[in-house]
Amino acid sequence: MARHIMTLTCDDRPGIVAAVSAALLAVSANIVENQQYSDEDTDLFFMRTVFDAEPHEVEQVLSAIRDSPAIAHHHLAARPEDEHCRTLILVSKFDHCLLDLLYRWKSGDLPIDIVGVVGNHEDCRGLVDYYGLPFSVIPVTKDTKAEAEAELLRLVEQEDVGLVVLARYMQILSDDLCRALEGRAINIHHSFLPGFKGAKPYHQAHDRGVKLIGASAHYVTADLDEGPIIEQDVVRVTHAESPERLVAIGRDVERRVLSRAVRDHAESRVFLSGRRTIVF
């Protein structure tokens, strides 16, 4: 037997859990883990089930669930648990998030296969070379933005990328690219947005005497920094912290939050529900 992860989103109605359980029981599959949630705001039902079954039996399970009268307007998928998400990382000059992702990937802590790193500057080439990964530079200017994004999208399609991670990639993606990567591109930013917009947010935070700093990881959408939030964290600080110390603390929070969001996505734990996410 092999272990699989099944995800289901459908209209919320009675009999869903019974239908899924019956489909699994019919092939003598063993449920290892199950999480579910009924969203009263959208009347949608979300389920993530980990089960053991023979690989050739998985389609039989899915077919039985699709045919059940309890399952309506569904999104249903299953994959082997050990199947890693093919991931492309985008970076500019800051390397703290990139370094954390590379370390966790190399140590086997993240269930992803990094197919390469794309930068709009050369700064991170040495780091990426050290990890033995392809590094491509796609410069972006106001005049070349459309061509640069087209080249990036070609690389995504060529490498069959399932997840694009913006690891402090300091470029605003166009609406067209956001739509092309909908649900498979994750960004990280400091949680001061939109409170502290513009340059040097940590310096602005210092000037205002903030007591909490943090970071948010979210899916990329055409609405800048308004995509569905996957993961967040905060750290308490005091008036004694210098702006430089706040930057250091903020970078530590950013890398941890981004890595957790990437892991949740790669483990099929994140479900989109309108402007927000359900994370199991």
Wavefront OBJ file of the C-alpha trace (Angstrom):
o trace
v 0.000 0.000 0.000
v 0.986 3.627 -0.539
v -0.045 6.764 1.352
v -2.114 9.387 -0.459
v -3.502 12.857 0.273
v -7.024 13.605 -0.907
v -8.538 17.103 -0.896
v -12.198 17.917 -1.390
v -14.150 21.161 -1.657
v -17.888 20.985 -2.334
v -21.282 22.365 -1.382
v -21.992 21.725 2.284
v -24.784 19.200 2.756
v -25.468 16.022 4.776
v -23.759 12.780 3.793
v -20.377 14.019 2.575
v -18.260 12.299 5.223
v -20.305 9.110 4.852
v -19.789 9.142 1.065
v -16.033 9.607 1.384
v -15.764 6.936 4.075
v -17.812 4.465 2.017
v -15.646 5.040 -1.061
v -12.499 4.361 0.952
v -13.992 1.357 2.716
v -14.987 -0.192 -0.623
v -11.285 -0.684 -1.468
v -10.267 -1.422 2.144
v -8.302 1.819 2.338
v -7.152 2.887 5.797
v -7.781 6.487 6.890
v -4.672 7.778 8.631
v -5.687 11.401 9.136
v -8.828 13.403 8.413
v -9.684 17.083 8.831
v -12.849 18.864 7.773
v -14.523 22.241 8.024
v -17.952 23.624 7.147
v -17.790 27.299 6.195
v -21.071 28.926 7.169
v -20.195 32.106 5.269
v -19.896 30.350 1.906
v -21.860 27.122 2.541
v -18.815 25.186 1.378
v -17.333 22.029 2.893
v -13.593 21.381 2.988
v -11.876 18.070 3.702
v -8.299 16.792 3.716
v -7.889 13.044 4.104
v -4.688 11.023 4.307
v -5.191 7.343 3.550
v -3.350 4.136 2.681
v -4.425 2.274 -0.458
v -3.026 0.537 -3.490
v -2.146 3.106 -6.178
v -4.488 1.559 -8.743
v -7.413 1.899 -6.308
v -7.195 5.693 -5.942
v -9.119 6.477 -9.125
v -11.817 4.041 -8.028
v -12.152 5.997 -4.779
v -12.346 9.328 -6.593
v -14.912 8.025 -9.073
v -17.156 6.761 -6.277
v -16.994 10.110 -4.498
v -17.790 12.027 -7.687
v -20.809 9.821 -8.333
v -22.245 10.313 -4.841
v -25.395 12.487 -4.700
v -23.960 14.080 -1.543
v -21.061 15.629 -3.470
v -22.103 18.698 -5.488
v -20.034 21.332 -7.343
v -16.860 19.722 -6.172
v -13.135 20.144 -6.523
v -11.592 16.764 -5.816
v -7.982 15.623 -6.110
v -5.610 12.994 -4.744
v -1.872 12.527 -4.964
v 0.835 10.351 -3.396
v 2.004 11.811 -0.097
v 5.647 11.539 -1.168
v 5.075 13.493 -4.399
v 6.953 16.770 -4.026
v 5.737 20.110 -5.357
v 7.931 21.461 -8.189
v 8.903 24.931 -6.987
v 10.481 28.015 -8.555
v 11.833 30.754 -6.279
v 11.961 34.435 -7.258
v 14.407 36.732 -5.480
v 15.908 40.210 -5.745
v 18.751 41.281 -3.426
v 17.662 40.252 0.091
v 18.665 36.620 0.613
v 17.369 35.689 4.091
v 14.139 34.046 2.906
v 15.909 32.346 -0.003
v 18.628 30.990 2.278
v 16.069 29.571 4.704
v 14.120 27.861 1.919
v 17.282 26.386 0.399
v 18.478 25.071 3.755
v 15.128 23.508 4.634
v 14.851 21.994 1.148
v 18.384 20.555 1.260
v 17.848 19.117 4.743
v 14.606 17.430 3.658
v 12.450 19.622 5.892
v 10.326 20.959 3.011
v 8.414 18.565 0.701
v 9.321 20.486 -2.438
v 11.606 20.039 -5.440
v 13.259 23.378 -6.220
v 13.721 23.445 -9.996
v 15.576 26.742 -10.012
v 15.857 30.323 -8.774
v 15.140 33.451 -10.809
v 16.508 36.846 -9.811
v 16.133 40.284 -11.293
v 19.662 40.988 -10.010
v 22.885 38.965 -9.809
v 23.277 39.295 -6.033
v 22.123 35.794 -5.048
v 23.922 33.812 -7.740
v 26.737 32.649 -5.453
v 24.306 31.345 -2.844
v 22.248 29.460 -5.424
v 25.384 28.046 -7.064
v 26.499 26.735 -3.666
v 23.300 24.666 -3.480
v 23.814 23.375 -7.023
v 20.646 24.863 -8.489
v 20.100 26.723 -11.769
v 20.068 30.501 -11.363
v 18.566 32.689 -14.067
v 18.648 36.454 -14.215
v 15.644 38.113 -15.814
v 16.160 41.888 -15.499
v 12.994 43.917 -15.116
v 12.616 47.544 -16.128
v 9.583 49.636 -16.903
v 10.182 49.118 -20.617
v 10.938 45.364 -20.436
v 8.416 44.237 -17.813
v 6.070 42.517 -20.288
v 8.903 40.603 -21.972
v 10.428 39.653 -18.614
v 7.140 38.277 -17.326
v 6.572 36.341 -20.541
v 10.019 34.756 -20.135
v 9.235 33.913 -16.520
v 5.936 32.305 -17.463
v 7.640 30.257 -20.178
v 10.043 28.937 -17.538
v 7.139 28.064 -15.236
v 5.453 26.086 -18.010
v 8.685 24.496 -19.243
v 9.591 23.213 -15.773
v 6.013 22.178 -14.919
v 6.127 24.399 -11.830
v 3.380 23.895 -9.272
v 4.458 26.659 -6.882
v 6.188 30.019 -7.364
v 7.648 31.574 -4.213
v 8.395 35.285 -4.069
v 11.226 35.252 -1.507
v 11.453 39.041 -1.119
v 11.155 39.486 -4.879
v 10.895 43.254 -5.112
v 8.771 43.476 -8.239
v 5.027 43.983 -8.602
v 3.566 41.296 -10.844
v 1.160 42.388 -13.565
v -2.520 41.482 -13.381
v -2.084 39.032 -16.260
v 0.761 37.179 -14.533
v -1.142 37.126 -11.239
v -4.080 35.496 -12.983
v -1.791 32.963 -14.714
v -0.292 31.982 -11.339
v -3.527 32.154 -9.338
v -3.447 29.810 -6.352
v 0.169 28.766 -6.912
v 2.249 31.861 -6.103
v 3.112 32.829 -2.517
v 4.499 36.188 -1.391
v 5.946 37.368 1.934
v 5.778 40.865 3.360
v 6.058 42.653 6.674
v 2.724 42.897 8.478
v 2.953 46.682 8.661
v 1.252 46.882 5.283
v -0.911 48.781 4.674
v -0.140 50.735 7.860
v 3.459 51.514 6.895
v 3.692 51.790 3.139
v 6.680 52.872 1.114
v 10.366 52.740 1.946
v 11.875 51.643 5.271
v 8.756 50.258 7.001
v 10.758 49.177 10.044
v 12.116 52.691 10.469
v 8.549 54.007 10.259
v 7.522 51.435 12.853
v 10.371 52.543 15.112
v 9.289 56.161 14.806
v 5.766 55.156 15.869
v 6.985 53.040 18.788
v 5.286 49.818 17.723
v 5.154 46.958 20.234
v 4.582 44.115 17.757
v 6.266 43.398 14.450
v 5.516 40.508 12.166
v 5.102 39.080 8.704
v 2.366 37.628 6.492
v 2.559 35.047 3.722
v -0.264 35.143 1.195
v -1.235 34.048 -2.265
v -0.437 36.571 -4.975
v -3.389 38.367 -6.562
v -3.846 41.416 -8.749
v -4.711 43.402 -5.594
v -1.267 44.251 -4.219
v -0.620 42.543 -0.856
v -4.337 41.758 -0.509
v -4.262 38.058 -1.433
v -5.652 35.292 0.805
v -3.418 34.951 3.885
v -1.820 31.557 4.523
v 0.404 32.181 7.550
v 1.297 35.009 9.936
v 3.425 35.555 13.020
v 4.436 38.399 15.323
v 7.204 39.186 17.804
v 6.898 41.582 20.743
v 9.458 44.391 20.793
v 10.163 47.374 23.023
v 11.136 51.017 22.719
v 14.771 49.982 23.196
v 15.019 48.274 19.785
v 16.918 50.259 17.172
v 15.622 50.396 13.579
v 18.464 48.066 12.570
v 17.485 45.587 15.282
v 13.853 45.718 14.122
v 15.022 44.902 10.598
v 16.917 41.858 11.897
v 13.962 40.658 13.959
v 11.618 41.252 11.042
v 13.770 39.241 8.663
v 13.754 36.311 11.087
v 9.946 36.391 11.272
v 9.644 36.704 7.485
v 11.734 33.616 6.752
v 9.880 31.481 9.314
v 6.443 32.552 8.113
v 7.300 32.001 4.456
v 8.711 28.520 5.082
v 5.603 27.499 7.016
v 3.349 28.777 4.225
v 5.354 26.892 1.595
v 5.137 23.698 3.658
v 1.370 24.071 4.120
v 0.875 24.538 0.381
v 3.187 21.679 -0.527
v 1.362 19.343 1.865
v -2.025 20.281 0.343
v -3.196 21.856 3.596
v -4.413 25.161 2.122
v -7.901 25.592 0.664
v -9.072 28.819 -0.960
v -12.399 30.162 0.221
v -13.050 33.491 -1.457
v -10.653 36.100 -0.070
v -9.416 33.866 2.747
v -7.931 30.429 3.257
v -8.795 27.332 5.231
v -5.547 25.759 6.513
v -5.573 22.285 8.059
l 1 2 3 4 5 6 7 8 9 10 11 12 13 14 15 16 17 18 19 20 21 22 23 24 25 26 27 28 29 30 31 32 33 34 35 36 37 38 39 40 41 42 43 44 45 46 47 48 49 50 51 52 53 54 55 56 57 58 59 60 61 62 63 64 65 66 67 68 69 70 71 72 73 74 75 76 77 78 79 80 81 82 83 84 85 86 87 88 89 90 91 92 93 94 95 96 97 98 99 100 101 102 103 104 105 106 107 108 109 110 111 112 113 114 115 116 117 118 119 120 121 122 123 124 125 126 127 128 129 130 131 132 133 134 135 136 137 138 139 140 141 142 143 144 145 146 147 148 149 150 151 152 153 154 155 156 157 158 159 160 161 162 163 164 165 166 167 168 169 170 171 172 173 174 175 176 177 178 179 180 181 182 183 184 185 186 187 188 189 190 191 192 193 194 195 196 197 198 199 200 201 202 203 204 205 206 207 208 209 210 211 212 213 214 215 216 217 218 219 220 221 222 223 224 225 226 227 228 229 230 231 232 233 234 235 236 237 238 239 240 241 242 243 244 245 246 247 248 249 250 251 252 253 254 255 256 257 258 259 260 261 262 263 264 265 266 267 268 269 270 271 272 273 274 275 276 277 278 279 280
